Amino acid sequence: MDLGIAGRWAIVCASSKGLGLARQSRLAGHNVTLNNLLPGPFETERLHKTLSAAAQANGVDDEQISEQRRKNVPAQRFGQPDEFGGYCAFICSAQAGFLTGQNLLLDGGSYPGTF
């Protein structure tokens, strides 16, 4: 069975998350933190190419698809690259030294949670 690129990517992501978090308990005592950043849609060239391809496949213009996707994000917008960079800088800083072994969502509220 061919899972396609999305299926293969999901396997790689799940594997890296599991492996990383399994190691974090041994690394934390050496001041090494290990966390996973799980970004949602960010205003990037890749996002624009993906939206453009979806628009073409559905016979609509790019802005229509983009607006539809924005409405699916509770924050009603896409993330900005500098927001992602700021989040990365924080979790790599001394102020986040006690934060380890976490899957950190940065998705504008898209993930519905488990409760």
Backbone as XML, in Angstrom:
<?xml version="1.0"?>
<chain id="A" units="angstrom">
  <residue number="1" name="MET">
    <atom name="N" x="0.846" y="-1.170" z="0.000"/>
    <atom name="CA" x="0.000" y="0.000" z="0.000"/>
    <atom name="C" x="0.897" y="1.241" z="0.000"/>
  </residue>
  <residue number="2" name="ASP">
    <atom name="N" x="0.646" y="2.133" z="-0.948"/>
    <atom name="CA" x="1.400" y="3.379" z="-1.022"/>
    <atom name="C" x="0.689" y="4.439" z="-0.189"/>
  </residue>
  <residue number="3" name="LEU">
    <atom name="N" x="1.379" y="4.962" z="0.807"/>
    <atom name="CA" x="0.802" y="5.968" z="1.690"/>
    <atom name="C" x="0.863" y="7.368" z="1.101"/>
  </residue>
  <residue number="4" name="GLY">
    <atom name="N" x="1.606" y="7.522" z="0.031"/>
    <atom name="CA" x="1.782" y="8.846" z="-0.544"/>
    <atom name="C" x="2.750" y="9.667" z="0.290"/>
  </residue>
  <residue number="5" name="ILE">
    <atom name="N" x="3.064" y="10.837" z="-0.209"/>
    <atom name="CA" x="4.045" y="11.689" z="0.467"/>
    <atom name="C" x="3.548" y="12.119" z="1.850"/>
  </residue>
  <residue number="6" name="ALA">
    <atom name="N" x="2.258" y="12.413" z="1.977"/>
    <atom name="CA" x="1.730" y="12.843" z="3.278"/>
    <atom name="C" x="1.823" y="11.722" z="4.309"/>
  </residue>
  <residue number="7" name="GLY">
    <atom name="N" x="1.533" y="10.510" z="3.890"/>
    <atom name="CA" x="1.617" y="9.372" z="4.804"/>
    <atom name="C" x="3.037" y="9.090" z="5.238"/>
  </residue>
  <residue number="8" name="ARG">
    <atom name="N" x="3.963" y="9.155" z="4.285"/>
    <atom name="CA" x="5.377" y="8.928" z="4.628"/>
    <atom name="C" x="5.886" y="10.031" z="5.548"/>
  </residue>
  <residue number="9" name="TRP">
    <atom name="N" x="5.476" y="11.272" z="5.285"/>
    <atom name="CA" x="5.890" y="12.393" z="6.131"/>
    <atom name="C" x="5.345" y="12.217" z="7.549"/>
  </residue>
  <residue number="10" name="ALA">
    <atom name="N" x="4.109" y="11.757" z="7.681"/>
    <atom name="CA" x="3.510" y="11.536" z="9.001"/>
    <atom name="C" x="4.294" y="10.492" z="9.785"/>
  </residue>
  <residue number="11" name="ILE">
    <atom name="N" x="4.743" y="9.445" z="9.111"/>
    <atom name="CA" x="5.531" y="8.402" z="9.779"/>
    <atom name="C" x="6.858" y="8.967" z="10.271"/>
  </residue>
  <residue number="12" name="VAL">
    <atom name="N" x="7.521" y="9.755" z="9.429"/>
    <atom name="CA" x="8.798" y="10.366" z="9.821"/>
    <atom name="C" x="8.594" y="11.278" z="11.027"/>
  </residue>
  <residue number="13" name="CYS">
    <atom name="N" x="7.558" y="12.104" z="10.992"/>
    <atom name="CA" x="7.301" y="13.031" z="12.106"/>
    <atom name="C" x="7.010" y="12.281" z="13.401"/>
  </residue>
  <residue number="14" name="ALA">
    <atom name="N" x="6.162" y="11.279" z="13.330"/>
    <atom name="CA" x="5.815" y="10.514" z="14.531"/>
    <atom name="C" x="7.041" y="9.807" z="15.090"/>
  </residue>
  <residue number="15" name="SER">
    <atom name="N" x="7.872" y="9.269" z="14.219"/>
    <atom name="CA" x="9.082" y="8.573" z="14.665"/>
    <atom name="C" x="10.035" y="9.525" z="15.363"/>
  </residue>
  <residue number="16" name="SER">
    <atom name="N" x="10.251" y="10.687" z="14.762"/>
    <atom name="CA" x="11.202" y="11.630" z="15.359"/>
    <atom name="C" x="10.685" y="12.150" z="16.692"/>
  </residue>
  <residue number="17" name="LYS">
    <atom name="N" x="9.381" y="12.366" z="16.802"/>
    <atom name="CA" x="8.813" y="12.826" z="18.073"/>
    <atom name="C" x="9.007" y="11.774" z="19.152"/>
  </residue>
  <residue number="18" name="GLY">
    <atom name="N" x="8.694" y="10.544" z="18.826"/>
    <atom name="CA" x="8.822" y="9.461" z="19.800"/>
    <atom name="C" x="10.252" y="9.234" z="20.223"/>
  </residue>
  <residue number="19" name="LEU">
    <atom name="N" x="11.169" y="9.215" z="19.268"/>
    <atom name="CA" x="12.579" y="8.992" z="19.574"/>
    <atom name="C" x="13.132" y="10.131" z="20.417"/>
  </residue>
  <residue number="20" name="GLY">
    <atom name="N" x="12.820" y="11.346" z="20.028"/>
    <atom name="CA" x="13.318" y="12.500" z="20.770"/>
    <atom name="C" x="12.825" y="12.534" z="22.196"/>
  </residue>
  <residue number="21" name="LEU">
    <atom name="N" x="11.554" y="12.298" z="22.378"/>
    <atom name="CA" x="11.001" y="12.359" z="23.727"/>
    <atom name="C" x="11.470" y="11.195" z="24.581"/>
  </residue>
  <residue number="22" name="ALA">
    <atom name="N" x="11.777" y="10.068" z="23.973"/>
    <atom name="CA" x="12.314" y="8.938" z="24.736"/>
    <atom name="C" x="13.704" y="9.263" z="25.274"/>
  </residue>
  <residue number="23" name="ARG">
    <atom name="N" x="14.457" y="10.062" z="24.546"/>
    <atom name="CA" x="15.821" y="10.416" z="24.966"/>
    <atom name="C" x="15.869" y="11.566" z="25.958"/>
  </residue>
  <residue number="24" name="GLN">
    <atom name="N" x="14.853" y="12.400" z="25.979"/>
    <atom name="CA" x="14.911" y="13.625" z="26.781"/>
    <atom name="C" x="15.122" y="13.357" z="28.256"/>
  </residue>
  <residue number="25" name="SER">
    <atom name="N" x="14.593" y="12.250" z="28.790"/>
    <atom name="CA" x="14.733" y="11.998" z="30.225"/>
    <atom name="C" x="16.186" y="11.747" z="30.611"/>
  </residue>
  <residue number="26" name="ARG">
    <atom name="N" x="16.975" y="11.210" z="29.694"/>
    <atom name="CA" x="18.395" y="10.983" z="29.990"/>
    <atom name="C" x="19.232" y="12.240" z="29.782"/>
  </residue>
  <residue number="27" name="LEU">
    <atom name="N" x="18.737" y="13.166" z="28.982"/>
    <atom name="CA" x="19.509" y="14.367" z="28.667"/>
    <atom name="C" x="19.237" y="15.529" z="29.616"/>
  </residue>
  <residue number="28" name="ALA">
    <atom name="N" x="18.075" y="15.546" z="30.229"/>
    <atom name="CA" x="17.667" y="16.688" z="31.053"/>
    <atom name="C" x="18.651" y="16.972" z="32.180"/>
  </residue>
  <residue number="29" name="GLY">
    <atom name="N" x="19.241" y="15.961" z="32.768"/>
    <atom name="CA" x="20.197" y="16.146" z="33.853"/>
    <atom name="C" x="21.509" y="16.767" z="33.410"/>
  </residue>
  <residue number="30" name="HIS">
    <atom name="N" x="21.699" y="16.882" z="32.103"/>
    <atom name="CA" x="22.914" y="17.493" z="31.546"/>
    <atom name="C" x="22.611" y="18.866" z="30.939"/>
  </residue>
  <residue number="31" name="ASN">
    <atom name="N" x="21.524" y="19.481" z="31.392"/>
    <atom name="CA" x="21.085" y="20.791" z="30.879"/>
    <atom name="C" x="20.803" y="20.779" z="29.383"/>
  </residue>
  <residue number="32" name="VAL">
    <atom name="N" x="20.333" y="19.648" z="28.891"/>
    <atom name="CA" x="19.930" y="19.537" z="27.493"/>
    <atom name="C" x="18.417" y="19.344" z="27.481"/>
  </residue>
  <residue number="33" name="THR">
    <atom name="N" x="17.728" y="20.232" z="26.812"/>
    <atom name="CA" x="16.278" y="20.094" z="26.686"/>
    <atom name="C" x="15.955" y="19.621" z="25.277"/>
  </residue>
  <residue number="34" name="LEU">
    <atom name="N" x="14.882" y="18.881" z="25.170"/>
    <atom name="CA" x="14.476" y="18.328" z="23.883"/>
    <atom name="C" x="12.962" y="18.466" z="23.772"/>
  </residue>
  <residue number="35" name="ASN">
    <atom name="N" x="12.529" y="19.304" z="22.851"/>
    <atom name="CA" x="11.109" y="19.567" z="22.644"/>
    <atom name="C" x="10.816" y="19.522" z="21.148"/>
  </residue>
  <residue number="36" name="ASN">
    <atom name="N" x="9.567" y="19.306" z="20.812"/>
    <atom name="CA" x="9.136" y="19.313" z="19.414"/>
    <atom name="C" x="8.243" y="20.519" z="19.174"/>
  </residue>
  <residue number="37" name="LEU">
    <atom name="N" x="8.551" y="21.275" z="18.133"/>
    <atom name="CA" x="7.683" y="22.370" z="17.711"/>
    <atom name="C" x="6.738" y="21.829" z="16.648"/>
  </residue>
  <residue number="38" name="LEU">
    <atom name="N" x="5.458" y="22.039" z="16.844"/>
    <atom name="CA" x="4.442" y="21.544" z="15.925"/>
    <atom name="C" x="3.699" y="22.745" z="15.338"/>
  </residue>
  <residue number="39" name="PRO">
    <atom name="N" x="4.232" y="23.310" z="14.257"/>
    <atom name="CA" x="3.622" y="24.515" z="13.700"/>
    <atom name="C" x="2.387" y="24.220" z="12.859"/>
  </residue>
  <residue number="40" name="GLY">
    <atom name="N" x="1.477" y="25.166" z="12.883"/>
    <atom name="CA" x="0.336" y="25.143" z="11.983"/>
    <atom name="C" x="0.708" y="25.906" z="10.720"/>
  </residue>
  <residue number="41" name="PRO">
    <atom name="N" x="-0.273" y="26.506" z="10.064"/>
    <atom name="CA" x="0.019" y="27.227" z="8.822"/>
    <atom name="C" x="0.717" y="28.564" z="9.088"/>
  </residue>
  <residue number="42" name="PHE">
    <atom name="N" x="1.861" y="28.724" z="8.460"/>
    <atom name="CA" x="2.627" y="29.964" z="8.563"/>
    <atom name="C" x="2.754" y="30.585" z="7.188"/>
  </residue>
  <residue number="43" name="GLU">
    <atom name="N" x="2.752" y="31.893" z="7.164"/>
    <atom name="CA" x="2.835" y="32.677" z="5.936"/>
    <atom name="C" x="4.220" y="32.493" z="5.310"/>
  </residue>
  <residue number="44" name="THR">
    <atom name="N" x="4.353" y="31.441" z="4.508"/>
    <atom name="CA" x="5.625" y="31.107" z="3.869"/>
    <atom name="C" x="5.404" y="30.835" z="2.386"/>
  </residue>
  <residue number="45" name="GLU">
    <atom name="N" x="6.484" y="30.758" z="1.660"/>
    <atom name="CA" x="6.416" y="30.425" z="0.239"/>
    <atom name="C" x="5.776" y="29.050" z="0.044"/>
  </residue>
  <residue number="46" name="ARG">
    <atom name="N" x="6.120" y="28.114" z="0.914"/>
    <atom name="CA" x="5.548" y="26.766" z="0.806"/>
    <atom name="C" x="4.025" y="26.802" z="0.964"/>
  </residue>
  <residue number="47" name="LEU">
    <atom name="N" x="3.532" y="27.563" z="1.939"/>
    <atom name="CA" x="2.088" y="27.671" z="2.137"/>
    <atom name="C" x="1.431" y="28.254" z="0.893"/>
  </residue>
  <residue number="48" name="HIS">
    <atom name="N" x="2.013" y="29.311" z="0.341"/>
    <atom name="CA" x="1.430" y="29.943" z="-0.843"/>
    <atom name="C" x="1.410" y="28.992" z="-2.039"/>
  </residue>
  <residue number="49" name="LYS">
    <atom name="N" x="2.461" y="28.200" z="-2.206"/>
    <atom name="CA" x="2.483" y="27.218" z="-3.301"/>
    <atom name="C" x="1.416" y="26.149" z="-3.096"/>
  </residue>
  <residue number="50" name="THR">
    <atom name="N" x="1.258" y="25.693" z="-1.857"/>
    <atom name="CA" x="0.245" y="24.682" z="-1.545"/>
    <atom name="C" x="-1.157" y="25.229" z="-1.790"/>
  </residue>
  <residue number="51" name="LEU">
    <atom name="N" x="-1.408" y="26.450" z="-1.342"/>
    <atom name="CA" x="-2.720" y="27.061" z="-1.540"/>
    <atom name="C" x="-3.000" y="27.308" z="-3.016"/>
  </residue>
  <residue number="52" name="SER">
    <atom name="N" x="-1.980" y="27.717" z="-3.747"/>
    <atom name="CA" x="-2.133" y="27.952" z="-5.180"/>
    <atom name="C" x="-2.479" y="26.659" z="-5.916"/>
  </residue>
  <residue number="53" name="ALA">
    <atom name="N" x="-1.808" y="25.569" z="-5.544"/>
    <atom name="CA" x="-2.101" y="24.270" z="-6.162"/>
    <atom name="C" x="-3.525" y="23.830" z="-5.829"/>
  </residue>
  <residue number="54" name="ALA">
    <atom name="N" x="-3.966" y="24.061" z="-4.592"/>
    <atom name="CA" x="-5.331" y="23.706" z="-4.193"/>
    <atom name="C" x="-6.350" y="24.549" z="-4.954"/>
  </residue>
  <residue number="55" name="ALA">
    <atom name="N" x="-6.047" y="25.821" z="-5.132"/>
    <atom name="CA" x="-6.945" y="26.704" z="-5.877"/>
    <atom name="C" x="-7.081" y="26.227" z="-7.320"/>
  </residue>
  <residue number="56" name="GLN">
    <atom name="N" x="-5.958" y="25.901" z="-7.923"/>
    <atom name="CA" x="-5.974" y="25.429" z="-9.310"/>
    <atom name="C" x="-6.759" y="24.123" z="-9.426"/>
  </residue>
  <residue number="57" name="ALA">
    <atom name="N" x="-6.554" y="23.209" z="-8.489"/>
    <atom name="CA" x="-7.248" y="21.915" z="-8.515"/>
    <atom name="C" x="-8.759" y="22.071" z="-8.329"/>
  </residue>
  <residue number="58" name="ASN">
    <atom name="N" x="-9.169" y="23.130" z="-7.618"/>
    <atom name="CA" x="-10.593" y="23.351" z="-7.346"/>
    <atom name="C" x="-11.236" y="24.391" z="-8.257"/>
  </residue>
  <residue number="59" name="GLY">
    <atom name="N" x="-10.445" y="24.931" z="-9.175"/>
    <atom name="CA" x="-10.978" y="25.897" z="-10.126"/>
    <atom name="C" x="-11.400" y="27.218" z="-9.515"/>
  </residue>
  <residue number="60" name="VAL">
    <atom name="N" x="-10.698" y="27.635" z="-8.468"/>
    <atom name="CA" x="-10.987" y="28.925" z="-7.835"/>
    <atom name="C" x="-9.693" y="29.733" z="-7.770"/>
  </residue>
  <residue number="61" name="ASP">
    <atom name="N" x="-9.808" y="30.994" z="-7.388"/>
    <atom name="CA" x="-8.581" y="31.788" z="-7.311"/>
    <atom name="C" x="-7.874" y="31.576" z="-5.971"/>
  </residue>
  <residue number="62" name="ASP">
    <atom name="N" x="-6.607" y="31.941" z="-5.952"/>
    <atom name="CA" x="-5.758" y="31.723" z="-4.775"/>
    <atom name="C" x="-6.332" y="32.377" z="-3.517"/>
  </residue>
  <residue number="63" name="GLU">
    <atom name="N" x="-6.855" y="33.593" z="-3.665"/>
    <atom name="CA" x="-7.360" y="34.325" z="-2.498"/>
    <atom name="C" x="-8.564" y="33.627" z="-1.867"/>
  </residue>
  <residue number="64" name="GLN">
    <atom name="N" x="-9.382" y="33.009" z="-2.697"/>
    <atom name="CA" x="-10.550" y="32.292" z="-2.184"/>
    <atom name="C" x="-10.121" y="31.117" z="-1.300"/>
  </residue>
  <residue number="65" name="ILE">
    <atom name="N" x="-9.156" y="30.347" z="-1.775"/>
    <atom name="CA" x="-8.640" y="29.209" z="-1.003"/>
    <atom name="C" x="-7.943" y="29.704" z="0.260"/>
  </residue>
  <residue number="66" name="SER">
    <atom name="N" x="-7.169" y="30.766" z="0.125"/>
    <atom name="CA" x="-6.439" y="31.320" z="1.266"/>
    <atom name="C" x="-7.413" y="31.777" z="2.354"/>
  </residue>
  <residue number="67" name="GLU">
    <atom name="N" x="-8.470" y="32.459" z="1.960"/>
    <atom name="CA" x="-9.464" y="32.938" z="2.925"/>
    <atom name="C" x="-10.182" y="31.769" z="3.597"/>
  </residue>
  <residue number="68" name="GLN">
    <atom name="N" x="-10.493" y="30.757" z="2.824"/>
    <atom name="CA" x="-11.150" y="29.566" z="3.376"/>
    <atom name="C" x="-10.254" y="28.901" z="4.425"/>
  </residue>
  <residue number="69" name="ARG">
    <atom name="N" x="-8.976" y="28.787" z="4.116"/>
    <atom name="CA" x="-8.033" y="28.163" z="5.049"/>
    <atom name="C" x="-7.858" y="29.007" z="6.309"/>
  </residue>
  <residue number="70" name="ARG">
    <atom name="N" x="-7.803" y="30.332" z="6.140"/>
    <atom name="CA" x="-7.689" y="31.228" z="7.303"/>
    <atom name="C" x="-8.872" y="31.053" z="8.253"/>
  </residue>
  <residue number="71" name="LYS">
    <atom name="N" x="-10.051" y="30.877" z="7.689"/>
    <atom name="CA" x="-11.255" y="30.722" z="8.511"/>
    <atom name="C" x="-11.230" y="29.436" z="9.324"/>
  </residue>
  <residue number="72" name="ASN">
    <atom name="N" x="-10.425" y="28.461" z="8.904"/>
    <atom name="CA" x="-10.296" y="27.207" z="9.648"/>
    <atom name="C" x="-9.366" y="27.332" z="10.848"/>
  </residue>
  <residue number="73" name="VAL">
    <atom name="N" x="-8.642" y="28.430" z="10.939"/>
    <atom name="CA" x="-7.729" y="28.678" z="12.057"/>
    <atom name="C" x="-8.469" y="29.564" z="13.064"/>
  </residue>
  <residue number="74" name="PRO">
    <atom name="N" x="-8.624" y="29.115" z="14.310"/>
    <atom name="CA" x="-9.332" y="29.945" z="15.293"/>
    <atom name="C" x="-8.792" y="31.375" z="15.407"/>
  </residue>
  <residue number="75" name="ALA">
    <atom name="N" x="-7.498" y="31.569" z="15.212"/>
    <atom name="CA" x="-6.925" y="32.914" z="15.266"/>
    <atom name="C" x="-7.305" y="33.742" z="14.034"/>
  </residue>
  <residue number="76" name="GLN">
    <atom name="N" x="-7.926" y="33.095" z="13.034"/>
    <atom name="CA" x="-8.392" y="33.752" z="11.805"/>
    <atom name="C" x="-7.266" y="34.352" z="10.963"/>
  </residue>
  <residue number="77" name="ARG">
    <atom name="N" x="-6.079" y="33.787" z="11.097"/>
    <atom name="CA" x="-4.938" y="34.261" z="10.306"/>
    <atom name="C" x="-3.883" y="33.179" z="10.268"/>
  </residue>
  <residue number="78" name="PHE">
    <atom name="N" x="-2.903" y="33.357" z="9.402"/>
    <atom name="CA" x="-1.746" y="32.476" z="9.365"/>
    <atom name="C" x="-0.678" y="33.049" z="10.291"/>
  </residue>
  <residue number="79" name="GLY">
    <atom name="N" x="0.162" y="32.170" z="10.811"/>
    <atom name="CA" x="1.275" y="32.625" z="11.630"/>
    <atom name="C" x="2.307" y="33.350" z="10.779"/>
  </residue>
  <residue number="80" name="GLN">
    <atom name="N" x="3.073" y="34.199" z="11.420"/>
    <atom name="CA" x="4.146" y="34.926" z="10.738"/>
    <atom name="C" x="5.484" y="34.280" z="11.079"/>
  </residue>
  <residue number="81" name="PRO">
    <atom name="N" x="6.405" y="34.233" z="10.120"/>
    <atom name="CA" x="7.704" y="33.607" z="10.385"/>
    <atom name="C" x="8.418" y="34.163" z="11.614"/>
  </residue>
  <residue number="82" name="ASP">
    <atom name="N" x="8.287" y="35.471" z="11.876"/>
    <atom name="CA" x="8.963" y="36.027" z="13.055"/>
    <atom name="C" x="8.342" y="35.519" z="14.358"/>
  </residue>
  <residue number="83" name="GLU">
    <atom name="N" x="7.068" y="35.143" z="14.335"/>
    <atom name="CA" x="6.453" y="34.544" z="15.522"/>
    <atom name="C" x="7.063" y="33.170" z="15.785"/>
  </residue>
  <residue number="84" name="PHE">
    <atom name="N" x="7.250" y="32.411" z="14.727"/>
    <atom name="CA" x="7.875" y="31.094" z="14.870"/>
    <atom name="C" x="9.307" y="31.246" z="15.381"/>
  </residue>
  <residue number="85" name="GLY">
    <atom name="N" x="10.039" y="32.198" z="14.809"/>
    <atom name="CA" x="11.413" y="32.444" z="15.234"/>
    <atom name="C" x="11.503" y="32.859" z="16.691"/>
  </residue>
  <residue number="86" name="GLY">
    <atom name="N" x="10.583" y="33.711" z="17.127"/>
    <atom name="CA" x="10.562" y="34.138" z="18.522"/>
    <atom name="C" x="10.280" y="32.985" z="19.472"/>
  </residue>
  <residue number="87" name="TYR">
    <atom name="N" x="9.380" y="32.097" z="19.063"/>
    <atom name="CA" x="9.052" y="30.923" z="19.874"/>
    <atom name="C" x="10.265" y="30.002" z="19.964"/>
  </residue>
  <residue number="88" name="CYS">
    <atom name="N" x="10.935" y="29.797" z="18.830"/>
    <atom name="CA" x="12.160" y="28.979" z="18.823"/>
    <atom name="C" x="13.216" y="29.583" z="19.742"/>
  </residue>
  <residue number="89" name="ALA">
    <atom name="N" x="13.401" y="30.889" z="19.634"/>
    <atom name="CA" x="14.404" y="31.559" z="20.465"/>
    <atom name="C" x="14.085" y="31.380" z="21.946"/>
  </residue>
  <residue number="90" name="PHE">
    <atom name="N" x="12.809" y="31.488" z="22.308"/>
    <atom name="CA" x="12.437" y="31.320" z="23.711"/>
    <atom name="C" x="12.728" y="29.905" z="24.197"/>
  </residue>
  <residue number="91" name="ILE">
    <atom name="N" x="12.302" y="28.883" z="23.457"/>
    <atom name="CA" x="12.496" y="27.525" z="23.981"/>
    <atom name="C" x="13.959" y="27.097" z="23.964"/>
  </residue>
  <residue number="92" name="CYS">
    <atom name="N" x="14.795" y="27.843" z="23.256"/>
    <atom name="CA" x="16.235" y="27.564" z="23.283"/>
    <atom name="C" x="16.958" y="28.416" z="24.326"/>
  </residue>
  <residue number="93" name="SER">
    <atom name="N" x="16.219" y="29.263" z="25.017"/>
    <atom name="CA" x="16.841" y="30.184" z="25.969"/>
    <atom name="C" x="16.942" y="29.571" z="27.363"/>
  </residue>
  <residue number="94" name="ALA">
    <atom name="N" x="17.712" y="30.240" z="28.206"/>
    <atom name="CA" x="17.862" y="29.806" z="29.598"/>
    <atom name="C" x="16.529" y="29.881" z="30.349"/>
  </residue>
  <residue number="95" name="GLN">
    <atom name="N" x="15.650" y="30.805" z="29.954"/>
    <atom name="CA" x="14.353" y="30.941" z="30.623"/>
    <atom name="C" x="13.468" y="29.709" z="30.423"/>
  </residue>
  <residue number="96" name="ALA">
    <atom name="N" x="13.760" y="28.904" z="29.425"/>
    <atom name="CA" x="12.972" y="27.691" z="29.167"/>
    <atom name="C" x="13.749" y="26.438" z="29.565"/>
  </residue>
  <residue number="97" name="GLY">
    <atom name="N" x="14.726" y="26.590" z="30.430"/>
    <atom name="CA" x="15.577" y="25.470" z="30.819"/>
    <atom name="C" x="14.866" y="24.329" z="31.522"/>
  </residue>
  <residue number="98" name="PHE">
    <atom name="N" x="13.693" y="24.583" z="32.082"/>
    <atom name="CA" x="12.936" y="23.543" z="32.787"/>
    <atom name="C" x="11.858" y="22.937" z="31.887"/>
  </residue>
  <residue number="99" name="LEU">
    <atom name="N" x="11.784" y="23.420" z="30.670"/>
    <atom name="CA" x="10.814" y="22.935" z="29.688"/>
    <atom name="C" x="11.489" y="21.867" z="28.838"/>
  </residue>
  <residue number="100" name="THR">
    <atom name="N" x="11.075" y="20.627" z="28.997"/>
    <atom name="CA" x="11.682" y="19.556" z="28.208"/>
    <atom name="C" x="10.692" y="18.414" z="28.017"/>
  </residue>
  <residue number="101" name="GLY">
    <atom name="N" x="10.862" y="17.704" z="26.931"/>
    <atom name="CA" x="10.014" y="16.555" z="26.635"/>
    <atom name="C" x="8.613" y="16.916" z="26.194"/>
  </residue>
  <residue number="102" name="GLN">
    <atom name="N" x="8.453" y="18.088" z="25.590"/>
    <atom name="CA" x="7.115" y="18.556" z="25.227"/>
    <atom name="C" x="6.916" y="18.626" z="23.718"/>
  </residue>
  <residue number="103" name="ASN">
    <atom name="N" x="5.687" y="18.405" z="23.310"/>
    <atom name="CA" x="5.244" y="18.687" z="21.948"/>
    <atom name="C" x="4.524" y="20.026" z="22.024"/>
  </residue>
  <residue number="104" name="LEU">
    <atom name="N" x="5.106" y="21.044" z="21.441"/>
    <atom name="CA" x="4.607" y="22.407" z="21.589"/>
    <atom name="C" x="3.893" y="22.864" z="20.322"/>
  </residue>
  <residue number="105" name="LEU">
    <atom name="N" x="2.604" y="23.101" z="20.454"/>
    <atom name="CA" x="1.792" y="23.549" z="19.330"/>
    <atom name="C" x="1.932" y="25.045" z="19.127"/>
  </residue>
  <residue number="106" name="LEU">
    <atom name="N" x="2.071" y="25.424" z="17.902"/>
    <atom name="CA" x="2.101" y="26.831" z="17.519"/>
    <atom name="C" x="1.236" y="26.916" z="16.265"/>
  </residue>
  <residue number="107" name="ASP">
    <atom name="N" x="-0.088" y="26.858" z="16.487"/>
    <atom name="CA" x="-0.999" y="26.654" z="15.360"/>
    <atom name="C" x="-2.220" y="27.570" z="15.357"/>
  </residue>
  <residue number="108" name="GLY">
    <atom name="N" x="-2.187" y="28.637" z="16.127"/>
    <atom name="CA" x="-3.318" y="29.561" z="16.144"/>
    <atom name="C" x="-4.588" y="28.979" z="16.738"/>
  </residue>
  <residue number="109" name="GLY">
    <atom name="N" x="-4.437" y="27.898" z="17.515"/>
    <atom name="CA" x="-5.586" y="27.264" z="18.151"/>
    <atom name="C" x="-6.246" y="26.183" z="17.317"/>
  </residue>
  <residue number="110" name="SER">
    <atom name="N" x="-5.606" y="25.740" z="16.248"/>
    <atom name="CA" x="-6.220" y="24.767" z="15.334"/>
    <atom name="C" x="-6.427" y="23.392" z="15.944"/>
  </residue>
  <residue number="111" name="TYR">
    <atom name="N" x="-5.472" y="22.941" z="16.750"/>
    <atom name="CA" x="-5.610" y="21.602" z="17.329"/>
    <atom name="C" x="-6.714" y="21.627" z="18.379"/>
  </residue>
  <residue number="112" name="PRO">
    <atom name="N" x="-7.690" y="20.735" z="18.271"/>
    <atom name="CA" x="-8.833" y="20.789" z="19.184"/>
    <atom name="C" x="-8.534" y="20.357" z="20.614"/>
  </residue>
  <residue number="113" name="GLY">
    <atom name="N" x="-7.386" y="19.757" z="20.862"/>
    <atom name="CA" x="-7.045" y="19.313" z="22.206"/>
    <atom name="C" x="-7.610" y="17.942" z="22.511"/>
  </residue>
  <residue number="114" name="THR">
    <atom name="N" x="-7.366" y="17.493" z="23.717"/>
    <atom name="CA" x="-7.799" y="16.156" z="24.100"/>
    <atom name="C" x="-8.888" y="16.165" z="25.156"/>
  </residue>
  <residue number="115" name="PHE">
    <atom name="N" x="-9.305" y="17.329" z="25.603"/>
    <atom name="CA" x="-10.333" y="17.404" z="26.643"/>
    <atom name="C" x="-11.617" y="17.969" z="26.098"/>
  </residue>
</chain>
